[in-house]
Amino acid sequence: MKDTFYGEGRVLLEGAISNIQAKLDIVQKYNIAHFGSNPINYVISRVKSEESMKEKLARKGFEVTKENALTKVYDAAGIRIICSYINDVYTVVDMLKKCKDLKVINEKDYIKHPKENGYRSYHIIFELSLDIAGKIYPVYVEIQIRTIAMDFWSALEHEIKYKKNIKNPEMIAKELKNCADQIATTDLYMQTIRNMINEEN
């Protein structure tokens, strides 16, 4: 179905995503050339669906308009970056923050400071200035950066959260939190092993 909500704004959202994906490609090639390793396992991107955006605007008390979708809620354009190791997450964050045309609007480190349910990820919102036919358009992009293990947990937690008629939800939440903590410990072990291997070479 044709997108009638974002209108021409979709071009800006898709342009911002393409711009940052190009930067990520450079990050990968730079690290491979200089350090012999790629900090990024894979990248997923999306423009938030019309239905989800309308629901979020209403929930936050904003008038449901294209203008508010592009300027009041910062995740219309979203990119998720999956890394193998925790250190790679911060490598990607640092390199993106050094891009002169990206302005940090907000960032939250849920790896060092996990949410109560155990959720871990690094969230950062950038404002990107797009030059289209000589006119500058500010566009916001939300980037989530996490390890494979964090992404695995997040996907399962999201699936379970939206299931109806779950018995013993408190017990499920507790077990999910325990699982998140165990996955975090595994991430730390894997990082330690990688550091040991790198020190030997």
Secondary structure, 3 states (H helix, E strand, C coil): CCCCCCCCHHHHHHHHHHHHHHHHHHHHHHHHHHHCCCCCCEEEEEECCHHHHHHHHHHCCCCCCHHHHHHCCCCCEEEEEEECCHHHHHHHHHHHHCCCCEEEEEEEECCCCCCCCCCCCEEEEEEEEEEECCEEEEEEEEEEEEEHHHHHHHHHHHHHHCCCCCCCHHHHHHHHHHHHHHHHHHHHHHHHHHHHHHHHC
